[in-house]
Every structure is written in structure tokens, then in C-alpha cells.
Amino acid sequence: MGESTFEKNTGRTLTKVNERGIFNRDVIKYIAMLTMLLNHIANIFLEPGTILCTVFLNLGYFTAPVMCYFLVEGYHYTHSKKKYAQRLAVFAVLSEIPYCLAFSQVYNGEKIISFCGFNMIFTLLLCFGMLYVNDHVKSHLSRGFLAIVLFCLSAFSDWAFLAPMLTLLFMWSRGDQKKTRNAFIIGAAVFAVLNFQFEGNLLCDASWALFSAVGILLAGIAVVYLYNGKRMASGKTFSKWFFYIFYPAHLLILGMIRIL
């Protein structure tokens, strides 16, 4: 109630804009970078099971839904889908060694470096492919088959299955605030179910599973209720490239600290 919205033409699509939103897209993405950093610090350096580690990990799940949401939004207003895909592909390759350097000990117990799956930008590239297939493959059978293949390929990368699922939900909900809210709720519910582990105390175990989804719910609040549909008035080029550079750079730094 009392929420004022209007539709802004952004080229090929219409984007719902909350006039009372206090965050632009870049601010939300910067918050996502911070929560991702906290998640990675927890994964690499903090003792599993401690309160600080758990809080950092769960806050870090803010990042995946935010990036998937803006991927769907960006896919529709980008001037060149080809360049967008190429940019994702280039930085997916550039980020792979830093990613493995940072997480080799976490996933494989290796002191220096070993292959531990593909990084998150690779997953976003797969999600981009799902959007492209949905738009350009006319045959329902072929479209469904390719979408399933891309979805399954995410099993070998960071944010496995979660990012493709969220991308599909945001593709379904795009332009509808109520559907978008429901997409975040569905994503959080599925994530909580996947993280549920019964260890004897149903109430406690369920509470921990629900707590694991807090980052996704916070992302939903940020996007649905606080996002004003705009970008920063200045520094757009910096903001555009900041994420691509920050991702491999922070992984490289964390990886170097880990092996020292």
C-alpha cells in the first residue's frame, strides 16, 4: 500500500521502477560484492560452525540472486548481446586460476592449487545462454533440451543449479513486482530445503536451514522494495567494469594470502 511505481521504457522492454526506492542498481551490486567477499573470507579462513563463519556465509548468499536478477535485466536492455556474452566468457576464463587458487584447500585439501570447478562468472554465462535460447530457439523441444543441458552444466561450477533456477524465475517474473517477490521467496524456500540436515532436533535444524536463506530474502527486499530502477548518475563506466575486475582480483588476493 502506498507504493508508487511507474513503468520506464528502457528500449526493448519495460522495467518496473519504485519511485521511493533508495538504492540504484550500482549500489545494490556493490553491496553484493561486499557480501560475496564476506562469504569467501568465511569459506577460506574462518572455522566452520562458528557464529561469525555462519553469518558471513549466509549473508554471502545475497550475491547470487542479485547477480542473476541484473543479468536478466541487463540481457534485455544491452545494446549488444554478443559483446555481453563475450565479456562474460573472457572474465570467466581470467577468473578461473584465481578461483582455483582461492578455493583449492576448501574443496580439495590442496595447499597450492588444483581444479575445483568453474567459477561464478562461468555460471552466469550459462544463465545468459539460457536466456538466449529462450529468445531465439523456436522449437519447444529444442529449447527445453538446450535449457536442461545448460542447467545441468552448472553442476560443475559455483552457484550450481541455484543461479540457473533463479534466472528462470526472474525470466518468468520480469516486469511484475508481485511475481518477482514470489520468485525470491521460491528461491529462498528451495535453498532452505536443500540446506536442511536432520541431526536430531527438528526445530533447531529447521531454524538453521531457514537462516541459510536469509541472504536471498535480503536480496529480495533490496530488489523488490528498495531498488529505484536507476543507475548511478556518474561513474557508470567504472561501475560497469568494477564487478568484472573485482571478482578475479579479490580471489587472487585471498588465494595468495591463503598460501602464504
C-alpha angles and dihedrals in degrees: 000000000000092000110140118208137167136182119249121199109234099178112272097015144035118243123202110234127197107215091200094051113125098197128069122206095265094053091052090049091050089052088050090053091052094049090047089053090051090050092051093047089052093048095049107032113016128085111257114244096027118124094243092049092049093048093049092047095050095044087053091065086073087081104062098056092043093052093045091049093051091043089060091045093046093047090062100046101035115117091220124027089185093059091044091054092044091052091052091047094050094049092043087060094043091050098050099083093045089048093052091043091054099044107029093102092044095053105023106019091239117149097212117016142322136154110281103168133287123306130252097263088059088055090051088052089055089049090050088052090054090054091048093049091050091053101041110028108085100187111087091210094050092043092052093045094050092045090053091049092051091045092052093046088063087071086082095053143059116285087026112198092344096081096046090047092051091046091054091048093050091046088055094045101040114138094010115097095197092050091046090053090050090048090059091046092050091047092050092047093050091047092050091050091050090051096048113115119177110221101163104287110079096189094047094043092048091049091054090049091051090047089056088064096053092099092056091048091050089050088053092052091049095049101036101038109018104035113101096193093244139110128226112287091229136023094040094147092050092049092047093057099032095084094048092050097037094055100061092030096057091043090052091050093047090047093051091048090050096056097042 
